[in-house]
């Protein structure tokens, strides 16, 4: 079976009688089996996916017009997204054995358009990490070089698309967790505006940062998936009531635009020389094509990571308090009383990195430190938002590298969490401000993929997707 890069091609071949949904799912299940050494899937829904494929094939056979817009789309889910009747553990021991009683709104909307979910994939625990090594189930490996990390926290989502075990994957992006692994794996990674897609059914890390994102091989598939998932949801008060454009029908782009890049980013000490050069080459190409691309001053770049980690760890400290060993999930067998149930269950159920972030968050929220850290970080966030909005008054997009360099060796930063945090230096801005962003493949560095990132103003996904399509 050919490797499909878009839903349109799959649907064409189904219409021509070359394949069926059942054959497609069988192929993807074979790919899951043959790539098991990469540790992508926590669980595949093989028999269930096949049965759903047969039912959809029968539905199509009876009336081709009766199937949904996502007929033929096979999807993997990051293990932080709820799917009714299926396990969801956020890659952590603390949720061992837990099954969701409902589906995330985004997931449900895709199912209603006849998508097929083939399994749930690995991730850094509670989406806390940039390497996909911080998982109860062990690290996921990069499909292009198993000695390298795939990025994180949606690393396995990226690899599931990279090695052709599904057509697209749903990940989550709190500070770059869709875009950075997309760059490391040579695919597309898209994060929408905060509130564009409901967060209902997403196990929260940082509630004011988290967004469901899409990893795929084509802009067309991202646009259609977003179009279906987006929109107001009564279960999520932060979801936007703004009308959802027909993104999939607005992918033509024929105007000249103004693009800003940060001088501080392209001269950042962490940026690899060849990543910088390829980014400059793309800028030159855009100029030749008639676009205006200019460097602008942005003196807050190095404040973003400290402010981001103060704020997200504070939110994580609150969000993860519900995992207590009492109501659901893992409960320590060593506990002898109520206090030990709490203490031991959380000690044994959370990884070192999750406990580190909970403690950091509790510290910055504590009496005597709240004003010094949390309040200051909120002020920095406001300054970043204001400065970013000022740029969008004069420019259509902001361009910068997705990551300072390509994927590194598995285990390379395990003893240096700060080095891992700093890898997000170019991606956290979109989450701090709540704007849409996409990572598109740029080339290679040391034989490994790298990406370039484009950001747009809030709710400008249509322009961002249409413009990005020209460079895929």
C-alpha positions as CSV (number, residue, x, y, z in Angstrom):
1,X,0.0,0.0,0.0
2,X,1.3,3.5,-0.8
3,X,2.2,5.9,1.9
4,X,-0.6,8.4,2.1
5,X,0.2,12.0,2.9
6,X,-3.3,13.4,2.7
7,X,-6.9,12.5,3.3
8,X,-7.9,13.7,-0.2
9,X,-5.7,11.0,-1.8
10,X,-7.1,8.3,0.5
11,X,-10.7,9.3,-0.3
12,X,-9.9,9.3,-4.1
13,X,-8.5,5.8,-3.9
14,X,-11.5,4.6,-1.9
15,X,-13.8,6.1,-4.5
16,X,-11.8,4.4,-7.3
17,X,-12.1,1.0,-5.5
18,X,-8.3,0.7,-4.9
19,X,-8.6,0.5,-1.1
20,X,-11.2,0.3,1.7
21,X,-11.1,1.7,5.2
22,X,-10.6,-1.8,6.5
23,X,-7.5,-2.3,4.3
24,X,-6.2,1.0,5.4
25,X,-6.6,0.2,9.1
26,X,-5.0,-3.2,8.5
27,X,-2.0,-1.5,6.9
28,X,-1.6,0.9,9.8
29,X,-1.9,-1.8,12.4
30,X,0.9,-3.7,10.5
31,X,3.0,-0.5,10.7
32,X,2.3,-0.2,14.4
33,X,3.6,-3.7,14.9
34,X,6.7,-3.3,12.7
35,X,7.7,-0.1,14.5
36,X,7.0,-1.4,18.1
37,X,10.7,-0.9,18.9
38,X,10.2,2.8,18.8
39,X,7.7,2.6,21.7
40,X,5.1,4.8,20.1
41,X,1.8,3.3,21.2
42,X,0.8,2.7,24.8
43,X,-2.3,0.9,23.4
44,X,-3.7,0.2,19.9
45,X,-7.4,-0.2,19.4
46,X,-6.9,-2.8,16.7
47,X,-10.1,-4.8,16.7
48,X,-12.2,-1.9,17.5
49,X,-10.7,0.2,14.7
50,X,-11.2,-2.6,12.3
51,X,-14.8,-3.0,13.2
52,X,-15.4,0.7,12.9
53,X,-13.7,0.6,9.5
54,X,-16.0,-2.3,8.3
55,X,-19.0,-0.4,9.4
56,X,-17.9,2.8,7.6
57,X,-17.1,0.8,4.5
58,X,-20.6,-0.7,4.6
59,X,-22.1,2.8,5.1
60,X,-20.2,4.1,2.1
61,X,-21.2,1.2,0.0
62,X,-24.9,1.8,0.7
63,X,-24.6,5.6,0.1
64,X,-21.3,7.4,-0.6
65,X,-22.9,10.7,0.3
66,X,-23.8,9.5,3.8
67,X,-20.2,9.4,5.2
68,X,-18.6,12.2,7.1
69,X,-16.0,14.6,5.9
70,X,-13.2,12.6,7.7
71,X,-14.2,9.2,6.2
72,X,-10.8,7.5,5.7
73,X,-8.9,9.5,8.3
74,X,-7.0,7.3,10.8
75,X,-5.9,9.2,13.9
76,X,-3.7,8.5,17.0
77,X,-4.4,10.3,20.2
78,X,-1.8,11.6,22.7
79,X,-2.4,10.0,26.1
80,X,-3.8,13.1,27.6
81,X,-7.0,13.2,25.6
82,X,-10.1,11.4,26.8
83,X,-11.8,8.9,24.6
84,X,-14.9,7.3,26.2
85,X,-14.4,3.8,27.4
86,X,-10.6,3.9,26.8
87,X,-7.6,4.3,29.0
88,X,-6.0,7.7,29.5
89,X,-3.0,8.0,31.9
90,X,-1.0,11.1,30.8
91,X,2.0,8.8,30.5
92,X,1.9,8.5,34.3
93,X,1.7,5.7,36.9
94,X,-0.7,7.8,39.0
95,X,-3.5,7.1,36.5
96,X,-2.8,3.5,36.1
97,X,-5.9,1.5,35.1
98,X,-8.1,4.6,34.7
99,X,-10.6,4.6,31.8
100,X,-12.4,7.8,30.7
101,X,-16.2,8.1,31.1
102,X,-16.4,10.6,28.2
103,X,-14.7,11.8,25.1
104,X,-12.9,15.1,24.7
105,X,-15.0,17.6,22.7
106,X,-12.4,17.7,19.9
107,X,-12.2,14.0,19.8
108,X,-16.0,13.6,19.7
109,X,-16.4,16.1,16.9
110,X,-13.9,14.1,14.8
111,X,-15.6,10.8,15.5
112,X,-18.9,12.4,14.4
113,X,-17.3,13.1,11.0
114,X,-16.3,9.4,10.7
115,X,-12.7,9.5,11.7
116,X,-11.2,6.3,13.0
117,X,-9.0,6.3,16.2
118,X,-6.4,3.7,16.0
119,X,-4.7,4.0,19.4
120,X,-3.3,6.2,22.1
121,X,0.4,7.2,22.0
122,X,3.1,7.8,24.5
123,X,4.0,11.3,26.0
124,X,6.0,13.0,28.7
125,X,4.1,12.6,31.9
126,X,1.3,15.2,32.1
127,X,2.9,16.8,29.0
128,X,5.8,17.9,31.1
129,X,8.9,17.5,29.0
130,X,10.6,18.3,25.7
131,X,12.0,14.8,24.9
132,X,9.3,12.2,25.4
133,X,11.7,10.4,27.9
134,X,9.7,11.4,31.0
135,X,7.1,8.7,30.6
136,X,6.0,5.8,32.9
137,X,6.1,3.7,29.7
138,X,9.7,4.5,28.8
139,X,11.0,6.8,26.1
140,X,9.8,7.0,22.5
141,X,12.5,7.0,19.9
142,X,12.9,9.1,16.8
143,X,11.9,7.1,13.7
144,X,14.8,8.6,11.7
145,X,17.4,7.8,14.3
146,X,16.4,5.6,17.3
147,X,19.3,7.1,19.3
148,X,17.7,10.5,19.2
149,X,14.7,11.9,21.0
150,X,11.6,12.7,19.0
151,X,10.9,15.9,21.0
152,X,8.1,16.4,23.4
153,X,5.8,16.3,25.0
154,X,3.9,15.1,21.9
155,X,6.9,13.2,20.7
156,X,5.1,9.9,20.1
157,X,2.3,11.7,18.3
158,X,5.0,13.1,15.9
159,X,6.6,9.7,15.4
160,X,3.3,8.0,14.8
161,X,2.8,10.3,11.8
162,X,6.5,10.2,10.8
163,X,6.7,6.4,10.5
164,X,3.2,6.1,8.9
165,X,1.2,4.4,11.6
166,X,-1.7,6.9,11.1
167,X,-2.6,9.8,8.9
168,X,-2.6,12.5,11.6
169,X,-2.2,12.7,15.4
170,X,-3.8,14.9,18.0
171,X,-1.3,16.3,20.4
172,X,-1.3,19.1,22.9
173,X,0.8,22.3,23.0
174,X,1.5,24.1,26.3
175,X,4.8,25.7,25.3
176,X,5.8,24.1,22.0
177,X,4.8,20.5,22.6
178,X,3.3,20.0,19.1
179,X,5.7,22.2,17.1
180,X,9.0,21.2,18.5
181,X,8.5,17.4,18.0
182,X,7.1,18.1,14.5
183,X,10.4,19.9,13.7
184,X,12.4,17.0,15.1
185,X,10.5,14.5,13.1
186,X,10.2,16.4,9.8
187,X,6.4,16.9,9.7
188,X,3.9,19.7,10.3
189,X,2.8,20.7,13.8
190,X,0.0,23.2,14.3
191,X,-1.2,25.0,17.5
192,X,-4.4,27.1,17.2
193,X,-5.3,30.3,19.1
194,X,-6.1,29.7,22.7
195,X,-9.8,29.0,23.0
196,X,-10.2,28.1,19.3
197,X,-10.5,24.4,20.3
198,X,-12.2,23.3,23.5
199,X,-10.0,21.9,26.2
200,X,-12.8,19.8,27.6
201,X,-11.4,16.3,28.0
202,X,-7.8,17.3,27.9
203,X,-5.9,16.4,31.1
204,X,-4.6,19.8,32.1
205,X,-1.0,20.8,32.7
206,X,-1.3,24.6,32.4
207,X,-4.9,25.7,31.9
208,X,-4.1,29.1,30.5
209,X,-1.5,27.7,28.1
210,X,-2.8,24.3,26.9
211,X,-4.2,23.8,23.4
212,X,-5.0,20.7,21.4
213,X,-2.9,20.7,18.2
214,X,-2.5,18.7,15.1
215,X,0.5,16.8,13.7
216,X,0.2,15.9,10.0
217,X,1.9,15.7,6.6
218,X,-0.4,18.2,4.8
219,X,-1.8,21.7,5.6
220,X,-5.1,20.6,4.0
221,X,-5.5,17.9,6.7
222,X,-4.7,20.3,9.5
223,X,-7.2,22.8,8.1
224,X,-10.0,20.3,7.8
225,X,-9.3,18.8,11.2
226,X,-9.2,22.3,12.8
227,X,-12.4,23.3,11.1
228,X,-14.2,20.3,12.6
229,X,-12.8,20.5,16.1
230,X,-13.0,24.3,16.5
231,X,-15.9,26.3,18.0
232,X,-17.8,27.1,21.1
233,X,-18.2,24.3,23.7
234,X,-20.6,24.7,26.7
235,X,-18.2,22.4,28.7
236,X,-15.3,24.8,28.3
237,X,-15.9,28.4,29.4
238,X,-12.6,29.5,27.8
239,X,-13.6,28.3,24.4
240,X,-14.3,31.1,21.9
241,X,-17.7,31.8,20.5
242,X,-16.2,33.4,17.4
243,X,-17.5,31.9,14.1
244,X,-15.3,29.1,12.7
245,X,-14.2,29.8,9.1
246,X,-14.1,27.1,6.5
247,X,-10.3,26.8,6.8
248,X,-10.2,23.9,4.3
249,X,-11.7,26.1,1.6
250,X,-9.5,29.1,2.2
251,X,-6.0,27.7,1.4
252,X,-5.4,29.9,-1.7
253,X,-2.9,32.7,-1.0
254,X,-1.8,35.2,-3.6
255,X,-1.0,38.4,-1.8
256,X,2.3,39.8,-0.6
257,X,2.7,40.0,3.2
258,X,4.9,41.6,5.8
259,X,6.9,39.2,8.0
260,X,8.9,40.1,11.1
261,X,11.7,38.1,12.6
262,X,13.5,38.8,15.9
263,X,17.1,39.9,15.7
264,X,17.5,38.5,19.2
265,X,16.4,35.1,18.0
266,X,18.6,34.8,14.9
267,X,21.6,35.9,17.0
268,X,20.7,33.8,20.1
269,X,23.7,32.0,21.6
270,X,21.8,28.7,21.6
271,X,21.0,28.8,17.9
272,X,22.9,26.3,15.8
273,X,24.8,27.9,12.9
274,X,23.2,25.8,10.1
275,X,19.7,26.3,11.6
276,X,20.4,30.1,11.5
277,X,21.7,29.9,7.9
278,X,18.8,27.9,6.6
279,X,16.4,30.3,8.3
280,X,18.2,33.2,6.6
281,X,18.0,31.4,3.3
282,X,14.2,31.0,3.7
283,X,14.0,34.7,4.5
284,X,15.9,35.6,1.4
285,X,13.6,33.3,-0.7
286,X,10.5,35.1,0.7
287,X,12.0,38.5,-0.2
288,X,12.7,37.3,-3.7
289,X,9.0,36.3,-3.9
290,X,8.0,39.8,-3.1
291,X,7.3,39.6,0.6
292,X,8.6,42.1,3.0
293,X,10.7,40.4,5.7
294,X,12.3,42.6,8.3
295,X,14.2,42.2,11.6
296,X,12.6,43.8,14.6
297,X,13.9,44.3,18.1
298,X,12.3,42.1,20.8
299,X,14.2,42.5,24.1
300,X,12.0,40.0,26.1
301,X,13.1,36.8,24.5
302,X,15.3,35.7,27.4
303,X,12.5,36.5,29.9
304,X,10.0,34.1,28.3
305,X,11.4,30.8,29.6
306,X,11.7,31.9,33.3
307,X,8.2,33.5,33.2
308,X,6.7,30.6,31.4
309,X,8.0,28.0,33.9
310,X,6.9,30.1,36.9
311,X,3.4,30.3,35.5
312,X,3.0,26.8,34.2
313,X,4.4,25.1,37.3
314,X,2.0,27.2,39.4
315,X,-0.9,26.1,37.3
316,X,0.4,22.5,37.4
317,X,0.6,22.6,41.2
318,X,-3.1,23.3,41.3
319,X,-4.2,21.1,38.4
320,X,-2.4,18.0,39.7
321,X,-3.7,18.2,43.2
322,X,-6.7,16.1,42.2
323,X,-4.5,13.1,41.7
324,X,-4.4,11.9,45.3
325,X,-4.8,8.1,45.3
326,X,-8.3,8.4,46.8
327,X,-10.7,9.1,43.9
328,X,-9.2,7.3,40.9
329,X,-6.0,5.9,39.5
330,X,-3.0,4.5,41.4
331,X,-3.2,4.0,45.2
332,X,-0.1,2.9,47.0
333,X,-0.3,-0.6,48.5
334,X,2.1,0.5,51.2
335,X,-0.1,3.1,52.8
336,X,-1.3,2.3,56.3
337,X,-3.5,5.4,57.0
338,X,-5.1,8.3,55.2
339,X,-2.1,10.6,55.3
340,X,0.2,7.9,53.9
341,X,-2.4,7.2,51.1
342,X,-1.9,10.8,49.9
343,X,1.9,11.0,50.4
344,X,2.9,7.6,49.1
345,X,0.5,7.5,46.2
346,X,1.8,10.8,44.9
347,X,5.4,10.0,45.7
348,X,5.2,6.7,43.9
349,X,2.8,7.8,41.1
350,X,4.5,10.9,39.8
351,X,7.9,11.0,38.1
352,X,10.8,13.1,39.3
353,X,10.1,15.8,36.6
354,X,6.4,16.1,37.6
355,X,7.3,16.3,41.3
356,X,9.9,18.9,40.5
357,X,7.3,21.1,38.7
358,X,4.7,20.6,41.4
359,X,7.1,21.7,44.0
360,X,8.3,24.7,42.0
361,X,4.7,25.7,41.4
362,X,3.8,25.3,45.1
363,X,6.9,27.4,46.0
364,X,6.1,30.3,43.7
365,X,2.5,30.4,45.0
366,X,3.5,30.3,48.6
367,X,3.2,33.1,51.1
368,X,6.1,35.4,50.9
369,X,7.1,34.3,47.3
370,X,3.8,34.9,45.4
371,X,4.6,38.6,44.7
372,X,8.3,38.0,44.0
373,X,7.7,35.2,41.4
374,X,4.1,34.6,40.3
375,X,3.0,38.2,40.2
376,X,6.2,39.3,38.4
377,X,5.8,36.5,35.9
378,X,2.3,37.6,35.2
379,X,3.6,41.1,34.5
380,X,6.2,39.8,32.1
381,X,3.5,37.8,30.3
382,X,1.5,41.0,29.9
383,X,4.5,42.8,28.5
384,X,5.1,40.0,26.0
385,X,1.5,40.1,25.0
386,X,1.6,43.8,24.5
387,X,4.8,43.8,22.5
388,X,3.6,40.9,20.3
389,X,0.3,42.7,19.6
390,X,2.2,45.8,18.7
391,X,4.2,43.8,16.1
392,X,1.0,42.5,14.5
393,X,-0.2,46.0,13.9
394,X,2.6,46.3,11.3
395,X,3.2,42.7,10.3
396,X,1.1,39.7,9.2
397,X,3.4,37.0,10.6
398,X,6.4,36.4,12.9
399,X,9.0,34.0,11.7
400,X,11.7,32.2,13.8
401,X,13.3,28.8,14.1
402,X,11.2,26.2,15.8
403,X,14.1,24.9,17.9
404,X,17.7,26.0,18.4
405,X,18.9,22.8,16.8
406,X,18.0,19.3,15.7
407,X,17.1,16.4,18.0
408,X,19.7,15.4,20.6
409,X,20.7,12.0,21.9
410,X,18.4,10.1,24.3
411,X,19.6,10.8,27.8
412,X,21.7,13.8,26.9
413,X,19.8,16.3,29.1
414,X,18.5,14.0,31.8
415,X,20.8,15.4,34.4
416,X,20.2,19.0,33.3
417,X,16.5,20.0,33.3
418,X,17.4,23.6,32.6
419,X,18.9,22.6,29.2
420,X,15.7,20.9,28.4
421,X,13.6,23.9,29.4
422,X,15.8,26.3,27.3
423,X,15.0,24.2,24.2
424,X,11.6,25.8,24.2
425,X,13.0,29.4,23.9
426,X,11.4,30.0,20.5
427,X,8.1,28.2,21.0
428,X,6.7,29.5,24.3
429,X,5.8,32.9,23.0
430,X,2.8,31.6,21.1
431,X,1.4,30.1,24.3
432,X,2.2,33.1,26.5
433,X,0.3,35.3,24.1
434,X,-2.4,32.7,23.0
435,X,-1.7,33.1,19.2
436,X,-1.7,30.4,16.5
437,X,1.6,29.0,15.3
438,X,2.8,26.3,12.9
439,X,6.1,24.5,12.5
440,X,7.0,23.5,8.9
441,X,10.0,21.4,7.8
442,X,12.9,23.6,6.9
443,X,15.7,21.1,6.0
444,X,18.2,19.1,7.9
445,X,21.0,19.7,10.4
446,X,23.5,16.9,11.0
447,X,21.2,14.6,9.0
448,X,18.2,15.3,11.2
449,X,15.1,17.4,10.4
450,X,14.7,21.0,11.6
451,X,11.8,23.3,11.4
452,X,10.8,26.9,11.0
453,X,7.9,28.5,12.8
454,X,5.4,31.0,11.7
455,X,3.0,32.8,14.1
456,X,0.0,35.0,13.4
457,X,-2.3,37.2,15.3
458,X,-5.2,35.7,17.3
459,X,-7.8,33.9,15.2
460,X,-5.8,34.4,12.0
461,X,-5.5,30.6,11.4
462,X,-6.9,30.9,7.9
463,X,-4.1,33.2,6.8
464,X,-1.4,31.3,8.6
465,X,-2.4,28.0,7.1
466,X,-2.8,29.3,3.6
467,X,0.5,31.1,3.7
468,X,2.3,28.1,5.2
469,X,1.0,25.8,2.5
470,X,3.3,27.6,0.0
471,X,6.4,26.4,1.9
472,X,5.5,22.7,2.5
